[in-house]
């Protein structure tokens, strides 16, 4: 894939894994499973990709769940 898109997704995933409660819990779950930091971040990027696609498809705003 595009290295520019990958870098953008990883940057967004890093921020999201620190501030979004759902993605933060997902990241911490992957880390507790013994995954490396970058592997867990890759999983968050993939999940974020699905979220972005759903937002664009439904044309709705993203609301952070508590």
PQR file of N, CA, C, O and H, with PARSE charges and radii, in Angstrom:
ATOM      1  N   UNK A   1       0.820  -1.194   0.000 -0.4000 1.5000
ATOM      2  CA  UNK A   1       0.000   0.000   0.000 -0.0000 2.0000
ATOM      3  C   UNK A   1       0.857   1.247   0.000  0.5500 1.7000
ATOM      4  O   UNK A   1       2.086   1.191   0.012 -0.5500 1.4000
ATOM      5  N   UNK A   2       0.182   2.347  -0.013 -0.4000 1.5000
ATOM      6  CA  UNK A   2       0.849   3.644  -0.036 -0.0000 2.0000
ATOM      7  C   UNK A   2       1.561   3.914   1.293  0.5500 1.7000
ATOM      8  O   UNK A   2       0.943   3.826   2.354 -0.5500 1.4000
ATOM      9  H   UNK A   2      -0.817   2.392  -0.023  0.4000 1.0000
ATOM     10  N   UNK A   3       2.849   4.239   1.240 -0.4000 1.5000
ATOM     11  CA  UNK A   3       3.558   4.537   2.487 -0.0000 2.0000
ATOM     12  C   UNK A   3       3.045   5.819   3.146  0.5500 1.7000
ATOM     13  O   UNK A   3       3.115   5.957   4.367 -0.5500 1.4000
ATOM     14  H   UNK A   3       3.351   4.311   0.378  0.4000 1.0000
ATOM     15  N   UNK A   4       2.532   6.752   2.348 -0.4000 1.5000
ATOM     16  CA  UNK A   4       2.002   8.006   2.886 -0.0000 2.0000
ATOM     17  C   UNK A   4       0.706   7.750   3.656  0.5500 1.7000
ATOM     18  O   UNK A   4       0.495   8.295   4.740 -0.5500 1.4000
ATOM     19  H   UNK A   4       2.475   6.640   1.356  0.4000 1.0000
ATOM     20  N   UNK A   5      -0.154   6.916   3.079 -0.4000 1.5000
ATOM     21  CA  UNK A   5      -1.407   6.566   3.749 -0.0000 2.0000
ATOM     22  C   UNK A   5      -1.122   5.779   5.023  0.5500 1.7000
ATOM     23  O   UNK A   5      -1.755   6.010   6.054 -0.5500 1.4000
ATOM     24  H   UNK A   5       0.017   6.474   2.199  0.4000 1.0000
ATOM     25  N   UNK A   6      -0.169   4.849   4.953 -0.4000 1.5000
ATOM     26  CA  UNK A   6       0.189   4.048   6.124 -0.0000 2.0000
ATOM     27  C   UNK A   6       0.695   4.942   7.251  0.5500 1.7000
ATOM     28  O   UNK A   6       0.324   4.759   8.410 -0.5500 1.4000
ATOM     29  H   UNK A   6       0.345   4.662   4.115  0.4000 1.0000
ATOM     30  N   UNK A   7       1.545   5.911   6.909 -0.4000 1.5000
ATOM     31  CA  UNK A   7       2.081   6.822   7.920 -0.0000 2.0000
ATOM     32  C   UNK A   7       0.969   7.665   8.532  0.5500 1.7000
ATOM     33  O   UNK A   7       0.945   7.881   9.744 -0.5500 1.4000
ATOM     34  H   UNK A   7       1.847   6.060   5.967  0.4000 1.0000
ATOM     35  N   UNK A   8       0.041   8.144   7.687 -0.4000 1.5000
ATOM     36  CA  UNK A   8      -1.079   8.950   8.180 -0.0000 2.0000
ATOM     37  C   UNK A   8      -1.973   8.123   9.106  0.5500 1.7000
ATOM     38  O   UNK A   8      -2.406   8.607  10.152 -0.5500 1.4000
ATOM     39  H   UNK A   8       0.061   7.969   6.703  0.4000 1.0000
ATOM     40  N   UNK A   9      -2.246   6.872   8.717 -0.4000 1.5000
ATOM     41  CA  UNK A   9      -3.092   6.009   9.550 -0.0000 2.0000
ATOM     42  C   UNK A   9      -2.412   5.678  10.876  0.5500 1.7000
ATOM     43  O   UNK A   9      -3.062   5.666  11.921 -0.5500 1.4000
ATOM     44  H   UNK A   9      -1.893   6.479   7.867  0.4000 1.0000
ATOM     45  N   UNK A  10      -1.106   5.409  10.839 -0.4000 1.5000
ATOM     46  CA  UNK A  10      -0.395   5.098  12.076 -0.0000 2.0000
ATOM     47  C   UNK A  10      -0.353   6.307  12.997  0.5500 1.7000
ATOM     48  O   UNK A  10      -0.477   6.164  14.213 -0.5500 1.4000
ATOM     49  H   UNK A  10      -0.577   5.419   9.991  0.4000 1.0000
ATOM     50  N   UNK A  11      -0.180   7.505  12.427 -0.4000 1.5000
ATOM     51  CA  UNK A  11      -0.175   8.724  13.243 -0.0000 2.0000
ATOM     52  C   UNK A  11      -1.540   8.938  13.888  0.5500 1.7000
ATOM     53  O   UNK A  11      -1.634   9.259  15.073 -0.5500 1.4000
ATOM     54  H   UNK A  11      -0.079   7.621  11.439  0.4000 1.0000
ATOM     55  N   UNK A  12      -2.595   8.758  13.098 -0.4000 1.5000
ATOM     56  CA  UNK A  12      -3.956   8.909  13.622 -0.0000 2.0000
ATOM     57  C   UNK A  12      -4.245   7.842  14.677  0.5500 1.7000
ATOM     58  O   UNK A  12      -4.890   8.123  15.687 -0.5500 1.4000
ATOM     59  H   UNK A  12      -2.519   8.497  12.136  0.4000 1.0000
ATOM     60  N   UNK A  13      -3.771   6.622  14.444 -0.4000 1.5000
ATOM     61  CA  UNK A  13      -3.996   5.527  15.392 -0.0000 2.0000
ATOM     62  C   UNK A  13      -3.270   5.787  16.708  0.5500 1.7000
ATOM     63  O   UNK A  13      -3.781   5.456  17.778 -0.5500 1.4000
ATOM     64  H   UNK A  13      -3.247   6.393  13.624  0.4000 1.0000
ATOM     65  N   UNK A  14      -2.087   6.375  16.632 -0.4000 1.5000
ATOM     66  CA  UNK A  14      -1.329   6.684  17.841 -0.0000 2.0000
ATOM     67  C   UNK A  14      -2.100   7.670  18.708  0.5500 1.7000
ATOM     68  O   UNK A  14      -2.228   7.473  19.916 -0.5500 1.4000
ATOM     69  H   UNK A  14      -1.671   6.643  15.763  0.4000 1.0000
ATOM     70  N   UNK A  15      -2.612   8.730  18.093 -0.4000 1.5000
ATOM     71  CA  UNK A  15      -3.378   9.740  18.831 -0.0000 2.0000
ATOM     72  C   UNK A  15      -4.686   9.137  19.344  0.5500 1.7000
ATOM     73  O   UNK A  15      -5.061   9.347  20.498 -0.5500 1.4000
ATOM     74  H   UNK A  15      -2.508   8.891  17.112  0.4000 1.0000
ATOM     75  N   UNK A  16      -5.376   8.389  18.483 -0.4000 1.5000
ATOM     76  CA  UNK A  16      -6.659   7.793  18.864 -0.0000 2.0000
ATOM     77  C   UNK A  16      -6.490   6.795  20.005  0.5500 1.7000
ATOM     78  O   UNK A  16      -7.344   6.713  20.888 -0.5500 1.4000
ATOM     79  H   UNK A  16      -5.070   8.218  17.546  0.4000 1.0000
ATOM     80  N   UNK A  17      -5.401   6.041  19.994 -0.4000 1.5000
ATOM     81  CA  UNK A  17      -5.188   5.043  21.047 -0.0000 2.0000
ATOM     82  C   UNK A  17      -4.875   5.695  22.390  0.5500 1.7000
ATOM     83  O   UNK A  17      -4.898   5.025  23.423 -0.5500 1.4000
ATOM     84  H   UNK A  17      -4.707   6.108  19.276  0.4000 1.0000
ATOM     85  N   UNK A  18      -4.586   6.979  22.385 -0.4000 1.5000
ATOM     86  CA  UNK A  18      -4.326   7.695  23.630 -0.0000 2.0000
ATOM     87  C   UNK A  18      -5.547   8.469  24.121  0.5500 1.7000
ATOM     88  O   UNK A  18      -5.677   8.723  25.318 -0.5500 1.4000
ATOM     89  H   UNK A  18      -4.568   7.522  21.546  0.4000 1.0000
ATOM     90  N   UNK A  19      -6.454   8.849  23.196 -0.4000 1.5000
ATOM     91  CA  UNK A  19      -7.552   9.741  23.573 -0.0000 2.0000
ATOM     92  C   UNK A  19      -8.947   9.155  23.415  0.5500 1.7000
ATOM     93  O   UNK A  19      -9.866   9.591  24.108 -0.5500 1.4000
ATOM     94  H   UNK A  19      -6.349   8.643  22.223  0.4000 1.0000
ATOM     95  N   UNK A  20      -9.137   8.196  22.541 -0.4000 1.5000
ATOM     96  CA  UNK A  20     -10.455   7.582  22.349 -0.0000 2.0000
ATOM     97  C   UNK A  20     -10.564   6.384  23.290  0.5500 1.7000
ATOM     98  O   UNK A  20      -9.761   5.456  23.188 -0.5500 1.4000
ATOM     99  H   UNK A  20      -8.390   7.842  21.978  0.4000 1.0000
ATOM    100  N   UNK A  21     -11.543   6.381  24.207 -0.4000 1.5000
ATOM    101  CA  UNK A  21     -11.631   5.296  25.198 -0.0000 2.0000
ATOM    102  C   UNK A  21     -11.770   3.897  24.586  0.5500 1.7000
ATOM    103  O   UNK A  21     -11.183   2.942  25.094 -0.5500 1.4000
ATOM    104  H   UNK A  21     -12.195   7.134  24.290  0.4000 1.0000
ATOM    105  N   UNK A  22     -12.538   3.769  23.505 -0.4000 1.5000
ATOM    106  CA  UNK A  22     -12.744   2.458  22.880 -0.0000 2.0000
ATOM    107  C   UNK A  22     -11.449   1.966  22.240  0.5500 1.7000
ATOM    108  O   UNK A  22     -11.055   0.815  22.431 -0.5500 1.4000
ATOM    109  H   UNK A  22     -13.016   4.544  23.092  0.4000 1.0000
ATOM    110  N   UNK A  23     -10.792   2.835  21.484 -0.4000 1.5000
ATOM    111  CA  UNK A  23      -9.549   2.440  20.817 -0.0000 2.0000
ATOM    112  C   UNK A  23      -8.405   2.269  21.819  0.5500 1.7000
ATOM    113  O   UNK A  23      -7.509   1.450  21.614 -0.5500 1.4000
ATOM    114  H   UNK A  23     -11.112   3.769  21.329  0.4000 1.0000
ATOM    115  N   UNK A  24      -8.445   3.044  22.897 -0.4000 1.5000
ATOM    116  CA  UNK A  24      -7.431   2.894  23.941 -0.0000 2.0000
ATOM    117  C   UNK A  24      -7.556   1.520  24.598  0.5500 1.7000
ATOM    118  O   UNK A  24      -6.553   0.846  24.833 -0.5500 1.4000
ATOM    119  H   UNK A  24      -9.173   3.709  23.063  0.4000 1.0000
ATOM    120  N   UNK A  25      -8.796   1.106  24.892 -0.4000 1.5000
ATOM    121  CA  UNK A  25      -9.028  -0.214  25.489 -0.0000 2.0000
ATOM    122  C   UNK A  25      -8.610  -1.320  24.521  0.5500 1.7000
ATOM    123  O   UNK A  25      -8.049  -2.333  24.938 -0.5500 1.4000
ATOM    124  H   UNK A  25      -9.611   1.654  24.701  0.4000 1.0000
ATOM    125  N   UNK A  26      -8.884  -1.125  23.226 -0.4000 1.5000
ATOM    126  CA  UNK A  26      -8.502  -2.106  22.211 -0.0000 2.0000
ATOM    127  C   UNK A  26      -6.978  -2.230  22.137  0.5500 1.7000
ATOM    128  O   UNK A  26      -6.446  -3.338  22.069 -0.5500 1.4000
ATOM    129  H   UNK A  26      -9.340  -0.302  22.887  0.4000 1.0000
ATOM    130  N   UNK A  27      -6.280  -1.090  22.151 -0.4000 1.5000
ATOM    131  CA  UNK A  27      -4.812  -1.083  22.124 -0.0000 2.0000
ATOM    132  C   UNK A  27      -4.252  -1.803  23.357  0.5500 1.7000
ATOM    133  O   UNK A  27      -3.356  -2.640  23.245 -0.5500 1.4000
ATOM    134  H   UNK A  27      -6.713  -0.191  22.206  0.4000 1.0000
ATOM    135  N   UNK A  28      -4.791  -1.468  24.528 -0.4000 1.5000
ATOM    136  CA  UNK A  28      -4.303  -2.082  25.766 -0.0000 2.0000
ATOM    137  C   UNK A  28      -4.592  -3.585  25.794  0.5500 1.7000
ATOM    138  O   UNK A  28      -3.807  -4.353  26.351 -0.5500 1.4000
ATOM    139  H   UNK A  28      -5.519  -0.788  24.619  0.4000 1.0000
ATOM    140  N   UNK A  29      -5.712  -4.011  25.199 -0.4000 1.5000
ATOM    141  CA  UNK A  29      -6.040  -5.437  25.109 -0.0000 2.0000
ATOM    142  C   UNK A  29      -4.991  -6.158  24.266  0.5500 1.7000
ATOM    143  O   UNK A  29      -4.519  -7.234  24.634 -0.5500 1.4000
ATOM    144  H   UNK A  29      -6.350  -3.387  24.747  0.4000 1.0000
ATOM    145  N   UNK A  30      -4.632  -5.555  23.134 -0.4000 1.5000
ATOM    146  CA  UNK A  30      -3.622  -6.163  22.259 -0.0000 2.0000
ATOM    147  C   UNK A  30      -2.271  -6.237  22.967  0.5500 1.7000
ATOM    148  O   UNK A  30      -1.554  -7.230  22.842 -0.5500 1.4000
ATOM    149  H   UNK A  30      -5.015  -4.681  22.836  0.4000 1.0000
ATOM    150  N   UNK A  31      -1.927  -5.183  23.713 -0.4000 1.5000
ATOM    151  CA  UNK A  31      -0.651  -5.179  24.436 -0.0000 2.0000
ATOM    152  C   UNK A  31      -0.650  -6.244  25.533  0.5500 1.7000
ATOM    153  O   UNK A  31       0.367  -6.894  25.774 -0.5500 1.4000
ATOM    154  H   UNK A  31      -2.509  -4.377  23.815  0.4000 1.0000
ATOM    155  N   UNK A  32      -1.800  -6.418  26.197 -0.4000 1.5000
ATOM    156  CA  UNK A  32      -1.878  -7.427  27.261 -0.0000 2.0000
ATOM    157  C   UNK A  32      -1.817  -8.841  26.692  0.5500 1.7000
ATOM    158  O   UNK A  32      -1.475  -9.785  27.405 -0.5500 1.4000
ATOM    159  H   UNK A  32      -2.626  -5.890  26.001  0.4000 1.0000
ATOM    160  N   UNK A  33      -2.150  -8.989  25.408 -0.4000 1.5000
ATOM    161  CA  UNK A  33      -2.026 -10.287  24.739 -0.0000 2.0000
ATOM    162  C   UNK A  33      -0.574 -10.582  24.368  0.5500 1.7000
ATOM    163  O   UNK A  33      -0.262 -11.657  23.854 -0.5500 1.4000
ATOM    164  H   UNK A  33      -2.429  -8.222  24.829  0.4000 1.0000
ATOM    165  N   UNK A  34       0.312  -9.618  24.633 -0.4000 1.5000
ATOM    166  CA  UNK A  34       1.726  -9.818  24.348 -0.0000 2.0000
ATOM    167  C   UNK A  34       2.177  -9.267  23.011  0.5500 1.7000
ATOM    168  O   UNK A  34       3.297  -9.532  22.574 -0.5500 1.4000
ATOM    169  H   UNK A  34       0.059  -8.745  25.050  0.4000 1.0000
ATOM    170  N   UNK A  35       1.313  -8.500  22.354 -0.4000 1.5000
ATOM    171  CA  UNK A  35       1.662  -7.929  21.049 -0.0000 2.0000
ATOM    172  C   UNK A  35       2.648  -6.779  21.228  0.5500 1.7000
ATOM    173  O   UNK A  35       2.598  -6.057  22.224 -0.5500 1.4000
ATOM    174  H   UNK A  35       0.403  -8.285  22.708  0.4000 1.0000
ATOM    175  N   UNK A  36       3.536  -6.617  20.264 -0.4000 1.5000
ATOM    176  CA  UNK A  36       4.486  -5.511  20.246 -0.0000 2.0000
ATOM    177  C   UNK A  36       3.717  -4.207  20.038  0.5500 1.7000
ATOM    178  O   UNK A  36       2.612  -4.209  19.495 -0.5500 1.4000
ATOM    179  H   UNK A  36       3.577  -7.204  19.455  0.4000 1.0000
ATOM    180  N   UNK A  37       4.307  -3.101  20.471 -0.4000 1.5000
ATOM    181  CA  UNK A  37       3.670  -1.779  20.347 -0.0000 2.0000
ATOM    182  C   UNK A  37       3.219  -1.501  18.913  0.5500 1.7000
ATOM    183  O   UNK A  37       2.088  -1.067  18.695 -0.5500 1.4000
ATOM    184  H   UNK A  37       5.204  -3.099  20.912  0.4000 1.0000
ATOM    185  N   UNK A  38       4.090  -1.746  17.941 -0.4000 1.5000
ATOM    186  CA  UNK A  38       3.745  -1.445  16.547 -0.0000 2.0000
ATOM    187  C   UNK A  38       2.690  -2.400  15.994  0.5500 1.7000
ATOM    188  O   UNK A  38       1.890  -2.009  15.143 -0.5500 1.4000
ATOM    189  H   UNK A  38       5.009  -2.098  18.119  0.4000 1.0000
ATOM    190  N   UNK A  39       2.679  -3.632  16.463 -0.4000 1.5000
ATOM    191  CA  UNK A  39       1.654  -4.588  16.040 -0.0000 2.0000
ATOM    192  C   UNK A  39       0.294  -4.157  16.576  0.5500 1.7000
ATOM    193  O   UNK A  39      -0.705  -4.200  15.858 -0.5500 1.4000
ATOM    194  H   UNK A  39       3.328  -3.949  17.154  0.4000 1.0000
ATOM    195  N   UNK A  40       0.262  -3.742  17.839 -0.4000 1.5000
ATOM    196  CA  UNK A  40      -0.984  -3.269  18.443 -0.0000 2.0000
ATOM    197  C   UNK A  40      -1.454  -1.993  17.750  0.5500 1.7000
ATOM    198  O   UNK A  40      -2.650  -1.802  17.531 -0.5500 1.4000
ATOM    199  H   UNK A  40       1.074  -3.707  18.421  0.4000 1.0000
ATOM    200  N   UNK A  41      -0.514  -1.128  17.409 -0.4000 1.5000
ATOM    201  CA  UNK A  41      -0.856   0.113  16.711 -0.0000 2.0000
ATOM    202  C   UNK A  41      -1.388  -0.190  15.313  0.5500 1.7000
ATOM    203  O   UNK A  41      -2.286   0.498  14.827 -0.5500 1.4000
ATOM    204  H   UNK A  41       0.458  -1.283  17.587  0.4000 1.0000
ATOM    205  N   UNK A  42      -0.844  -1.203  14.672 -0.4000 1.5000
ATOM    206  CA  UNK A  42      -1.345  -1.628  13.366 -0.0000 2.0000
ATOM    207  C   UNK A  42      -2.777  -2.123  13.463  0.5500 1.7000
ATOM    208  O   UNK A  42      -3.587  -1.865  12.572 -0.5500 1.4000
ATOM    209  H   UNK A  42      -0.115  -1.762  15.066  0.4000 1.0000
ATOM    210  N   UNK A  43      -3.096  -2.832  14.542 -0.4000 1.5000
ATOM    211  CA  UNK A  43      -4.466  -3.311  14.755 -0.0000 2.0000
ATOM    212  C   UNK A  43      -5.413  -2.134  14.984  0.5500 1.7000
ATOM    213  O   UNK A  43      -6.546  -2.138  14.501 -0.5500 1.4000
ATOM    214  H   UNK A  43      -2.438  -3.041  15.265  0.4000 1.0000
ATOM    215  N   UNK A  44      -4.944  -1.129  15.721 -0.4000 1.5000
ATOM    216  CA  UNK A  44      -5.753   0.077  15.945 -0.0000 2.0000
ATOM    217  C   UNK A  44      -5.958   0.812  14.624  0.5500 1.7000
ATOM    218  O   UNK A  44      -7.050   1.319  14.365 -0.5500 1.4000
ATOM    219  H   UNK A  44      -4.024  -1.126  16.113  0.4000 1.0000
ATOM    220  N   UNK A  45      -4.921   0.878  13.783 -0.4000 1.5000
ATOM    221  CA  UNK A  45      -5.062   1.549  12.479 -0.0000 2.0000
ATOM    222  C   UNK A  45      -6.103   0.857  11.620  0.5500 1.7000
ATOM    223  O   UNK A  45      -6.900   1.510  10.947 -0.5500 1.4000
ATOM    224  H   UNK A  45      -4.034   0.466  13.993  0.4000 1.0000
ATOM    225  N   UNK A  46      -6.092  -0.468  11.647 -0.4000 1.5000
ATOM    226  CA  UNK A  46      -7.066  -1.224  10.853 -0.0000 2.0000
ATOM    227  C   UNK A  46      -8.486  -0.947  11.355  0.5500 1.7000
ATOM    228  O   UNK A  46      -9.404  -0.740  10.561 -0.5500 1.4000
ATOM    229  H   UNK A  46      -5.444  -0.998  12.194  0.4000 1.0000
ATOM    230  N   UNK A  47      -8.653  -0.946  12.674 -0.4000 1.5000
ATOM    231  CA  UNK A  47      -9.970  -0.663  13.265 -0.0000 2.0000
ATOM    232  C   UNK A  47     -10.387   0.773  12.930  0.5500 1.7000
ATOM    233  O   UNK A  47     -11.553   1.031  12.633 -0.5500 1.4000
ATOM    234  H   UNK A  47      -7.907  -1.114  13.318  0.4000 1.0000
ATOM    235  N   UNK A  48      -9.444   1.690  12.980 -0.4000 1.5000
ATOM    236  CA  UNK A  48      -9.711   3.089  12.646 -0.0000 2.0000
ATOM    237  C   UNK A  48     -10.118   3.225  11.185  0.5500 1.7000
ATOM    238  O   UNK A  48     -10.970   4.046  10.847 -0.5500 1.4000
ATOM    239  H   UNK A  48      -8.496   1.480  13.222  0.4000 1.0000
ATOM    240  N   UNK A  49      -9.517   2.432  10.335 -0.4000 1.5000
ATOM    241  CA  UNK A  49      -9.856   2.427   8.912 -0.0000 2.0000
ATOM    242  C   UNK A  49     -11.320   2.024   8.718  0.5500 1.7000
ATOM    243  O   UNK A  49     -12.037   2.637   7.927 -0.5500 1.4000
ATOM    244  H   UNK A  49      -8.825   1.766  10.610  0.4000 1.0000
ATOM    245  N   UNK A  50     -11.758   0.996   9.441 -0.4000 1.5000
ATOM    246  CA  UNK A  50     -13.156   0.569   9.371 -0.0000 2.0000
ATOM    247  C   UNK A  50     -14.090   1.669   9.889  0.5500 1.7000
ATOM    248  O   UNK A  50     -15.162   1.892   9.328 -0.5500 1.4000
ATOM    249  H   UNK A  50     -11.175   0.499  10.084  0.4000 1.0000
ATOM    250  N   UNK A  51     -13.681   2.349  10.952 -0.4000 1.5000
ATOM    251  CA  UNK A  51     -14.488   3.436  11.513 -0.0000 2.0000
ATOM    252  C   UNK A  51     -14.607   4.575  10.507  0.5500 1.7000
ATOM    253  O   UNK A  51     -15.696   5.111  10.301 -0.5500 1.4000
ATOM    254  H   UNK A  51     -12.810   2.169  11.408  0.4000 1.0000
ATOM    255  N   UNK A  52     -13.484   4.951   9.875 -0.4000 1.5000
ATOM    256  CA  UNK A  52     -13.487   6.027   8.880 -0.0000 2.0000
ATOM    257  C   UNK A  52     -14.391   5.662   7.710  0.5500 1.7000
ATOM    258  O   UNK A  52     -15.156   6.500   7.231 -0.5500 1.4000
ATOM    259  H   UNK A  52     -12.599   4.516  10.043  0.4000 1.0000
ATOM    260  N   UNK A  53     -14.307   4.414   7.248 -0.4000 1.5000
ATOM    261  CA  UNK A  53     -15.146   3.972   6.137 -0.0000 2.0000
ATOM    262  C   UNK A  53     -16.627   4.057   6.506  0.5500 1.7000
ATOM    263  O   UNK A  53     -17.443   4.507   5.701 -0.5500 1.4000
ATOM    264  H   UNK A  53     -13.686   3.734   7.637  0.4000 1.0000
ATOM    265  N   UNK A  54     -16.974   3.627   7.718 -0.4000 1.5000
ATOM    266  CA  UNK A  54     -18.370   3.665   8.171 -0.0000 2.0000
ATOM    267  C   UNK A  54     -18.877   5.100   8.269  0.5500 1.7000
ATOM    268  O   UNK A  54     -20.025   5.380   7.924 -0.5500 1.4000
ATOM    269  H   UNK A  54     -16.311   3.261   8.372  0.4000 1.0000
ATOM    270  N   UNK A  55     -18.025   6.006   8.738 -0.4000 1.5000
ATOM    271  CA  UNK A  55     -18.403   7.420   8.839 -0.0000 2.0000
ATOM    272  C   UNK A  55     -18.690   7.985   7.453  0.5500 1.7000
ATOM    273  O   UNK A  55     -19.685   8.681   7.252 -0.5500 1.4000
ATOM    274  H   UNK A  55     -17.092   5.778   9.018  0.4000 1.0000
ATOM    275  N   UNK A  56     -17.820   7.682   6.508 -0.4000 1.5000
ATOM    276  CA  UNK A  56     -18.008   8.190   5.146 -0.0000 2.0000
ATOM    277  C   UNK A  56     -19.222   7.557   4.473  0.5500 1.7000
ATOM    278  O   UNK A  56     -19.950   8.228   3.740 -0.5500 1.4000
ATOM    279  H   UNK A  56     -17.012   7.116   6.672  0.4000 1.0000
ATOM    280  N   UNK A  57     -19.439   6.270   4.720 -0.4000 1.5000
ATOM    281  CA  UNK A  57     -20.554   5.567   4.095 -0.0000 2.0000
ATOM    282  C   UNK A  57     -21.901   6.064   4.624  0.5500 1.7000
ATOM    283  O   UNK A  57     -22.841   6.275   3.858 -0.5500 1.4000
ATOM    284  H   UNK A  57     -18.848   5.726   5.315  0.4000 1.0000
ATOM    285  N   UNK A  58     -21.981   6.248   5.945 -0.4000 1.5000
ATOM    286  CA  UNK A  58     -23.237   6.673   6.571 -0.0000 2.0000
ATOM    287  C   UNK A  58     -23.420   8.189   6.567  0.5500 1.7000
ATOM    288  O   UNK A  58     -24.516   8.693   6.810 -0.5500 1.4000
ATOM    289  H   UNK A  58     -21.217   6.076   6.568  0.4000 1.0000
ATOM    290  N   UNK A  59     -22.326   8.910   6.287 -0.4000 1.5000
ATOM    291  CA  UNK A  59     -22.343  10.376   6.278 -0.0000 2.0000
ATOM    292  C   UNK A  59     -22.802  10.928   7.632  0.5500 1.7000
ATOM    293  O   UNK A  59     -23.638  11.828   7.701 -0.5500 1.4000
ATOM    294  H   UNK A  59     -21.436   8.500   6.089  0.4000 1.0000
ATOM    295  N   UNK A  60     -22.239  10.372   8.695 -0.4000 1.5000
ATOM    296  CA  UNK A  60     -22.568  10.793  10.049 -0.0000 2.0000
ATOM    297  C   UNK A  60     -21.297  11.239  10.769  0.5500 1.7000
ATOM    298  O   UNK A  60     -20.186  10.862  10.395 -0.5500 1.4000
ATOM    299  H   UNK A  60     -21.559   9.641   8.638  0.4000 1.0000
ATOM    300  N   UNK A  61     -21.487  12.042  11.800 -0.4000 1.5000
ATOM    301  CA  UNK A  61     -20.359  12.485  12.610 -0.0000 2.0000
ATOM    302  C   UNK A  61     -19.946  11.361  13.560  0.5500 1.7000
ATOM    303  O   UNK A  61     -20.772  10.538  13.955 -0.5500 1.4000
ATOM    304  H   UNK A  61     -22.390  12.348  12.104  0.4000 1.0000
ATOM    305  N   UNK A  62     -18.674  11.335  13.918 -0.4000 1.5000
ATOM    306  CA  UNK A  62     -18.172  10.326  14.852 -0.0000 2.0000
ATOM    307  C   UNK A  62     -18.375  10.827  16.268  0.5500 1.7000
ATOM    308  O   UNK A  62     -17.984  11.945  16.605 -0.5500 1.4000
ATOM    309  H   UNK A  62     -18.004  12.004  13.598  0.4000 1.0000
ATOM    310  N   UNK A  63     -18.983  10.001  17.088 -0.4000 1.5000
ATOM    311  CA  UNK A  63     -19.192  10.351  18.489 -0.0000 2.0000
ATOM    312  C   UNK A  63     -18.382   9.391  19.346  0.5500 1.7000
ATOM    313  O   UNK A  63     -18.497   8.172  19.215 -0.5500 1.4000
ATOM    314  H   UNK A  63     -19.301   9.093  16.814  0.4000 1.0000
ATOM    315  N   UNK A  64     -17.571   9.949  20.213 -0.4000 1.5000
ATOM    316  CA  UNK A  64     -16.745   9.130  21.099 -0.0000 2.0000
ATOM    317  C   UNK A  64     -17.629   8.549  22.190  0.5500 1.7000
ATOM    318  O   UNK A  64     -18.315   9.280  22.905 -0.5500 1.4000
ATOM    319  H   UNK A  64     -17.477  10.939  20.319  0.4000 1.0000
ATOM    320  N   UNK A  65     -17.605   7.217  22.313 -0.4000 1.5000
ATOM    321  CA  UNK A  65     -18.374   6.545  23.369 -0.0000 2.0000
ATOM    322  C   UNK A  65     -17.553   6.535  24.647  0.5500 1.7000
ATOM    323  O   UNK A  65     -16.335   6.362  24.604 -0.5500 1.4000
ATOM    324  H   UNK A  65     -17.047   6.623  21.733  0.4000 1.0000
ATOM    325  N   UNK A  66     -18.201   6.717  25.760 -0.4000 1.5000
ATOM    326  CA  UNK A  66     -17.499   6.739  27.049 -0.0000 2.0000
ATOM    327  C   UNK A  66     -17.424   5.393  27.670  0.5500 1.7000
ATOM    328  O   UNK A  66     -16.864   5.245  28.756 -0.5500 1.4000
ATOM    329  H   UNK A  66     -19.191   6.858  25.795  0.4000 1.0000
TER
END
